[in-house]
C-alpha cells in the first residue's frame, strides 16, 4: 500500500554525533509499504531494484538513495524453524544504498538467529545500520502502534482516485519488465542480456538508438558489444552514459564493419578502445591504424597460390581431413598480408582450391 506523507528532515550520522537537515521539511513524501512476504536479503534487494526501475521509468523520481531521493527502512523478524508465528519485529534505519540494504539484512538476520540460539528474547526495537563497521546498533525500543498517538485528521477530506487513475494510466510508459520481454521477443536477446539492457532507462534508449542507426545489423550483435564492451568502459569512467564519447550510431557502424568481415574482432576491440578514448568514428580509426582487411578475391588467391605451391605436404594433410592444417594456411595468409587478409575469405579460397 502507499502512504502520502510530508518529509520531516534528513538525519546524517557522524562519528559521535548526528546532524539534522530540515531543508526538505514539508516536501511531499510517498511511502510504499510491502507485504511481509520477503524471505531473504537477495529477494529484498531484487524488490528494491525493481521498484527503483519502475519509479525512474515512470518519471516519478531519479530515486538515487545516496542523494536522499529514495529511502528504505527494513523490518526484520525471524522465527525458529517450524514455528508459524513471527518473532519480534526489529526495524533498521540509516540505509543509504541498495547494497547497504542487502548487507544490513544479512547481518541483522544472522544476529537475531544467534540471539535465539543463545536463548535470548528479542525485543521490538529500532536499530541503526553502521555501514563502516558492518553492524547494527540499538537506537530505541519500539513502541506499539497506540504509543505513537496517531489519530485521524478531521480536516483531511476523502481522496477519490478512480478519475485520477483513469487519466494517468494511459500516460504510463513502457515499464522495465515489458521492455525486457520486448527485447527478448523482437531482438533475440537472452533473458540475462535483456535484463541488463533494460536495467536503466537511458541504457535501453541508447541500445535502441544503435539498432535504429544500422537496421541491417543483428540487434543481438549490438547487444553483445553494449554489454561486454560499452559497459566495461562506463564502469571505469566518470559521468556515466551521458558523458561517454561513443555515440550509438558509431558503435552500430563498428559492428556493421565487423559483420561485413572488413576487420577482425581483435582489431575491432582495439578500434573501440580508441573510439572510447577520443570519440572518433570507427572508419577514421580503421584508416589511421591500417586495419581494413583485403577482400579482393584476386589478390587473396595470388597469396594462397604461393603458399599452397610452397607447402605440398600441408596440402596433403588438408586433403586427409586435417582441419588444423586448414587453419595453418589461413594463418600463413594473414602473415603474408600483414594481418590485412579477410580470414573467412582466405579459408574459403583454400578449401575451394584444395578440396574441389
N, C-alpha and C positions, 0 to 999 in steps of 0.2 A: 504494500500500500504506500501511498505518498502523503506526507505531511507538508503543509505550507507553513513556513515559519519566518521569523526575522533573525538575521545573524546578530550575534551579541558582540563578539570580539574574537580575536585570534591570540592564542597563548603560544609563546615561544619559550621553550625550556632551555636554560643555560646551566652551566655547572654551578650549582649552589643557589640559583635564583630563577625566577620566571618573570618574563615581561608580558604585558597585555596590550595589544594593539586594538584600539576602538574605532579605527578608521572605517571599518566595514559595518559598524553598528547600524542596524535598521535596514540593511540590504536584504532583499527577499531571498529566502533560502528554501530549497526543495529537499526534503529528507525522504529517501526511499528506504523502506523497511522490508527486508526479505523474510520469508518464512524460515523457521528453524529447521531446515532440511539439508543444510550443507554439512558434509561429514568429514571434510579434510581441508588442510591448508591449500592443497592444489586445486580443489574444487572451488574454494573461496576466491583464489587468485583468478581462476578462469571466469567466474561470475563477474568479478570486478572488472576484468579486462573487457569482457563482452559489454558490460554496462557502459563503460567509458567509450567504447567504439560507437555505440548507439547514440550517446549524447553528442559526440563530435560529428558524426554523420548527419544528425538531425539539426546541427547548428545551434544546439542548446547552450553549449559551453565548450571551451578548449579542454576542460576537465583535467588540467595539469595539477596534480596533487601537490607538487613541490611549490607551486605558486598559490596554493590555497583555494584554487578554483573548484576542487573536488576534495572532499574529506571522507574518511571512513572510520567508524567505530566498530569494534568487533565484540560480540558477546560469545563467550565460550563456556560450555558446560560438558563435563564428562560424567560417565556412569560406569559402574562395574559391568563386565560382560554378562549378559542375560538379564540385567535389570531394566525394566521398562521406563521407570520414572527418571527424568533428567536430574542431575545434581544441581548444586548452587550455580547461579549464573554470575560470571565474572566478566566485566566489560573492560576492554583495552582502549586506551586513548593515546594520542601523540603518534599516530601512524601517518607519516608524511610521504609515503610512496607505496606503490603496489608491492614491490619486493619486500618492503618493511612489513606490510600486512602478512605476507606469507611467512616471513621469518618469525614474527611475533606469535602467530597462531601455533606454529610448530613448537616454539619454546613453551608457551603457556599451557598447551595441551599436555606436553610432557611433564611440566611442573605439577599440574593438577593430578595427573595419574600417579606421579611419585608420592604426592601427599596422601592420596587414598591408599596406596600400597603400604604406607607407614602408619595407617590408621588415623590420620589427622582429619578433622572435619573442615570442609571448605565453607567459607562464609561469603555470602553475596557481597561483592565489593567492586571497586573501580581501580584499575592498575594502569600505570604509565609505562609505555614501552621506551626503553633506552636503547637506541639503535647502536650507539658506540660500544656499549657493554654487552649488547645482545641479550638483555633480560628485562623482565617487568618488575616494577616496584609498586608497593601499595600507595594509593592516593587517599582513599577513604573507603569506609564500609558503605555499602549501598543501601539506601533507604528503600522501603516498599513504595508502591505507586501512590498510596494515600499520603505518604510523608512529603511528597512534592507539593502538596496543597493545590493541585490542579482543580480548576472549576470551569464550567462553560462560560464563555464571554457573552453576556446578554446583548451586546451591541453588534455582534457579527451576524449578518444576515445569511440565510442558507444560500449556497452556491450551486446553481443548477447547471450541469455540464453538458447535457445532450446536444444543445445547439452549438456550443463551443467545439465539441468533438467533431460534429458534422462539418464544421468549417475547416478545421485543422487537418483532419485525416487525409483529404486529397493532397495536402501540401507536404506530407511526409515523404522524404526522398527514399531512394533505394537503400535499404539498410544492409549492414555488413553480411548477415547470413544470406540475404538474397543475392548480393554481389558475388559471394563465394560460389553459390550454386550456379550462377550465370557464367562465371569464369570456367568452371568445370565443364559445363554444357557447351558453351559457344567457342571456347578457346582450347579445349582439350587439356586444361591444367589438372594436375593431380590435386587431391584434397589438401595436401600439405602446401603446395605451391599457391593454390587459390587462397588459402588462409593467410599466408604471408603477404601476398599482393593486396588483399582486401583489409589487412590489419590497420592500415592508415588510409584515410580518405585521399590525401594528397598523393600517396604512392599509387593507389589504384588509378587515379586520374592520369598520372604520369605514364603508367603502363599502357593505358588505353590510347593515350596520345601517340605513343610509339607505334602501336599497332596500326592506327589510322594513317601514320606517315608512310608506311610500307605495306599496303594491303596484301601484296603477293608473298610476303614472308610469313611463315607459320608463326602464329601467336605463341605457341609453346616454346619456340626457339628464343623469342624475345623474352619470355618469362624466365628462361634459364639464365640469360645474361643479366636481367634485372636482379634476380635473387643471388646469383653466385658472384657477380662482379660489381654491379652498381651498389648494392647494399654493403658490400665489403669496403668500398671507397667511402661511403657515407658514415660507416662505423668509426672510421679513423679521422674524420674531418669535423670541423665546427660548422654550424649553420644548417645542417641537415639538407634535405632535398632542395629547399628553396635556394640554397647557395651553391648547389652542385653545378660545375661548369658544363657538364654533359647534358645536352637537351634531348628530349625524347626522339626527335627526328634524326639526330646524329647517331644515337645508339641503333635505331632501326636501320639506318643506312649501313652501319658497320656489319650488322647481322646479315643484311642483304648481300653484301660483298662476300662474306664468308660462305653463305649458302650458294652463291654463284661459283664458288671454287676459285676465286681470284687470289685469296690469301689463305694460309693455314690457320687453324685455331690458335696455335702458338704465336704466330705473328699477330693475329687479331688481338690477343690479350696484351701484347706489347703496344699495339696501336691504341687500345682502350686506355692503358695507363697514361699515355701521352695526352689523350683527349681529356682525361680526368684532371690532369695537371694544368693544361693550358686552354681547354675549351675548343681546340682546333677541330676542324671537320676531318672525318676519317680518311677521305680521299687525299687530302693535303698531307696528312701524316704518312700515309702509304707511299705517296710520291717522294717525300723527303727521305724516307728510310729505304726506298728502292725495293719495297716488298711485293709489288704487284707481280703475280705469277705469269709465267709464259704458258699460254693456252693455244698457241699456234701449232696446229697438228703437224704441219710440215717440219717445223723447227724441232719439235719433240721427236718425231720419227727419225730424223737425222741423228740425234743424240742416242736414241735407243738402238739404232742400227749399228753404230760404232761399238756400243757396249756388248751387244749380242755377238758381234763378229770376234771380239777380243776374249770372249768367255764361253767357248763351246761346252765346257764341262758343266757350267751353271745352266745352260740351255737344256742340256740333257736332264738335269735334276728337275727343272720345271716340267718337262715333258713326263717325268716319272711321278708327278703329283706333289712335288715338294713346294709347299706354299712359302716356306721361309726363303727359298731361292727366288721366288717371285718378288718378295719384299726386298731382297738384296738388290735386284735390278732397279727397283723403284728408288732405293737409297742411292745407288750409283748415279742415276739420272739426276736426282736432286743435287748431288755433289757436283756433277759436271755443269749444272746450270746455276751453280752458286745459290742453291735454295729457291730458285725462281720458277722451276718447273711445277706445273699443276700435278700433284702426286696421283690424284684419281685418274687423270687422263693418261699419265705415264703408265700406270698399271694396266689400263685398258689396251694401250698400244702393245705392251709387252705380251699380254695374254693373247691378243689377236695374232701377233707375228709368230709367236712360239707354238700356240696350240691350234691355230687354224689349219 
